[in-house]
Amino acid sequence: MEGFAGKVAVVTGAGSGIGQALAIELGRSGAKLAISDVDTEGLAVTEERLKAIGAEVKTDRLDVTEREAFLLYADAVKEHFGKVNQIYNNAGIAFSGDVEVSQFKDIERVMDVDYWGVVNGTKAFLPHLIESGDGHVVNVSSLFGIFSVPGQAAYNSAKFAVRGFTEALRQEMALAKHPVKVTCVHPGGIKTAIARNATVAEGLDQKALAETFDRKLANTTPQRAAKIILEAVRKDKARVLVGPDAKILDVIVRITGSGYQKLFASAMGRMIPR
């Protein structure tokens, strides 16, 4: 893909799924990669695949919730490559459970990774992106950052927050005339392990929930998602919907307004074991 050759791109959550696919597609396009994850085994696979295609790569274990470590990591990446052009704040986790039965710690954990991880990454790298003269922040929200569904209050909260944070940041960069573009990504059902790795509230069948997601909701491959995201980045789109389900459901929400809640609650009640 044109427009990425020579760029230094940082990808969090690069050990699997969309993060791994983004890193590999960027590597094929001539970018230099700084990849990270808490999953060191998956990260090693990504590194091996990048080296096999001749990409320059720096690999580090990183927990995006550890702010001081993230700040040090950003400086290390800049020192290693001499510049940083792009960050893809992709690392994320999932949790299922109604508010009534969810524990505070479960909600906090999702917010720490899915929201504060994005804030940490953005804040850590923003000075370097500005300095590069050609920066881009790419934050991965979700289709669940556009509408809410029962059982996903924690995840919805984090992804709505990512959307708000990212849309504000894009406007701020434009007003300040900083050379940094900003894109918010809203994937629909992607064929990744996020549902299989998710935690659930007590009393829920995690395996059944994961199987339902994989069978009924995951329609787009990570490789296709990566190509859609990078095309949107290349064109400096403010928002990108990933997958046909994302586009269809976004239209329904736009048409029905708050009326979508009744429709989606009924549909989810039939689809998801509770």
N, C-alpha and C positions, 0 to 999 in steps of 0.2 A: 504494500500500500504506500502511495506517495505521501511525502510530507513528514516522515518520521526519521529518515536517514540522518545519523549524526546526533540526534536528540538523546538526552539522558533522561530516562523514564524510571520512576520509582513505582513499584506495584506491591501493595500489601495484600496479604491473603493469597500469595502466589503459589501455594502448595497444591492447589486443586481448583477445580471448577472454573469460574469466569476469570479469576486471578491468574491461574496457570495459562489459560487460553490467551488472555491479554498479553502476558509476558512473551509467549511464543510468537504471536502475531506481530508484536512490536519488534522482536528480534529478527524475524523474517523481513521486516520492513527497514532494517538497518539501524534501529535504535540500540543504544547501550542501556543495559538493565541493572537496576538495583532491586532485588527481589527479597521479600521477607515473609515469614509466617511463624506461627508457633508449632506447626506440624513440620518438623525437620525432615522426616522421611519423604513427605510429599514435595517439600522444597528441594530436596536432593534430586528428585526425579525431574522437576522443572529445570534445575540447573544443568543436568545432564543433557536434556533435550535442547536447551539453548546453546550449549557448547557444541553439540552435534551439528548445528546449523551455522556455527561460526560466530555466534553473538558474543560480545563482551559482557560479562555478568559479574556482579558483586552479590554474594548471597549471605544473609544474616538471619538468625532467629530473632524475632521481635514480637513482643506482646504490645499491641497498640494501646492498651490501657495504661501502660507504664510511661507516663509523660516525660519524666527526666531521661529515660532511656531513648525515647523517641527524639528528643531534642539533640541528644548526643549522636544518635544515628544519622540525623539530617546533616549535621556538621561533618560526620565521617564520609557520607556519600559525596558531599561537595568536595571534600579534600581529595577523595579517591579519583573522581572524574574531572574535577576542575570547574564543574557547573552542574546545575540541575534544571531541566526544562519542564518536566511534567511529573505530577504525582497522581496516581490512581488509588484513592482511598477505598479499597474494595473489601478488606477483611470484615467478616461479619459472622454472627451466630443467630440461631433461631430458638424460640421457646414457645410452647403452646400451653394455654391455660386461661380460664376465665379469671377476671379480676378477683372475684369472690374467694377463689381457692388458691390463687397465686401467692407466693411468699414475697415479701419485700426484696429479699436477696435475689430472687429470680428476675424480677423487673429491673433491679439495679444492675445486674450482670449484663443484661441485654443493652441497657442504656450505656454502660461503660464501654462495651465493645463497639456496638453499632453506631452510637452517636459520638461519644467522647473520643473514640478511636479516630473518627473522621476529623473532629475538631483538633485533636492532637497532631495528626498528620498535616493538616492544612496550616496550622500555626507554626509548626516546626519547619516546614519547607517554604512557606510563603516568602520570607526574606530572600532566599536563594532563587526562587522563581522570578521575583522582581528583578534581582540583580542580573539574571540571565538575559533579560531584554526580550525574551520569547517564552513566557511561562504559560502553563495550563494546569488548572486544578480540576480533576475529574472525581466527583464524589458519587458513590453508588448508594442510591436510596433503594426504592423498590416500587412495584405496583402498589404495595401496601403503604406507600408514602403518598398515594393519591386518594385511596379510599380505605375504610376500615372494615374488618370482619370480626365476628365473634370468636373469642379464643385467642386473638392476636393483639390484645391491647398493648402489651410490652413492645412487641415488634413494630406495631403501628406507630406507637409513640416515638420510638427511635428513628424510624424511617421518615415520618412526618417532620421530625426535628432536623434531620439531614437535609431534607428538601428546603425548609425555611432558611437554614444556615447557608446553604449553597446559593439560593436565589438572592439572598441579601449580599453575599460576598461578590457575586457577579456584578451587581449594581455598584457596590463600593469600589471595585477595581476600575470600572468605567468612569465613575465620578472623579476618582483620584488620578485618572489617566495613567495607571500602572500598566505595563506590558504583560498582563496576565489575563488569560481567558478562563472562563469557568463553565463547566458542564455538569448538570445533574442527570444521573442515569436511573431509569425506572424499569428494571427487568421484570418480566412476567414469570411464568413457570419455566425455570431453566433446569436441564437435566444434570444436576450436581448432587453432591452428598449432603447438602445443607439440612434436608429434612431427616435423613438417616442419622445425622450427628446432633440433631436438636434435642433439647431437654424438654420435659413436660411436667405439668403439675401432677401432684399425687392423685391417683385414681384414673389417669388417662393411659391409653394403650399406645405407647410411643411407636411400636412397630407397625400397628395398624394405621396410624396417622401418616407415617413415612411411606407406607405402601400406597395409600390413597393419593398422596402428593405425586409420587413417582408415576402412578398409573393414570391418573386423571388430569393432573395439573401441569406436569413438566413436559412441555412441548418443544422447547428450543434447545439446541445443543450449545454448550459453552463456546465452541468454535464459531458458531454463527453469531452468538451474542457478542463475542469479541470484535468481530468484523463490523457489526452494526455500531458498536460503541466507538470504534476507532474512526469510522466514516463520519460519525457525528462530531468527534473531536476535530477531525481534519477540516470540517466545514464550520467549526465554531458554533455549534448549536447549543442553545441554553439548556435544552431538555431533550432527552432521547428516550423513547419508549421501545423496549426490547421484546420482540415477539408479537405474533398476531393477537394473542389473548390480551396483552397490554393495550394494544391499540383499540380493540373492541370494547374492553371494559372502561377505558378512559372516555370513550364516546358516550357510553351509557351513563356514566357519572355526570358528564357535562350536560346531558339532556335531562336527566331526572333530578339533578340537584340532590338535596337530602333524601329524596325518595328512594335513592339506591339502597338505603339501609334496610328497608323492608324487603326489597327484592333479594339482596345478597344474604340477609339473615336466613331467609327461607331456603335459598339454594344451598348455603353452607350447612344448614341443618340436615338436609337430605344427603349431602355428599360426604360430610366428615363425621366419622364415628365419635360420639360424645359420651 
